[in-house]
Amino acid sequence: MSETHIKILFKYYSDLLEETVSETMWAEIIDLEKGIFKLDNIPFFGPLIATDDIFFAEYDEAEERLVYKKTIESFGNSILQVVILEKGFDKEIIREELKSINCSSEGLNETLFAVEVLKDVDYSVVKSLLLQYEDQEIIEFAEPCLSDKHRTDLLKN
């Protein structure tokens, strides 16, 4: 990226992997001296943070880099994890459908990808799509970071 962004280390327990994981993600520098950043990446394994959230990080001597400490302000986006269960199923089919409803995603490998649900997207539409695939036993999905706005979307229906 550029001088406006920096990679930050996130260490957290992943329910998906059932272990503590380390993941580096790009963040926009808001105030380097105060350790304030804005997440500019889609997390894979499910820390309680989503894209555009503001967070605090500080330099860790042992890690020799900036390490995430806490989320300061949630923007309202959500992060989902999708695992492909059906052998040979092309995950790009689902990723394209999600893209058509304004949800971007990042693939980790052939069977796992993370989805960004922007604040202004109606989450009930996204969940309905994913449940169709889950009912067919093609996928399983998790909602490790579901915003209050998206929880409210589900209550409307």
Secondary structure, 3 states (H helix, E strand, C coil): CCCCEEEEEEEEEECCCCEEEEEEEEEEEEECCCCEEEECCCCCCCCCCCCCCEEEEEEECCCCEEEEEEEEECCCCEEEEEEECCCCCCHHHHHHHHHHCCEEEEECCCCEEEEEECCCCCHHHHHHHHHHHHHCCCEEEEEEECCHHHHHHHHCC
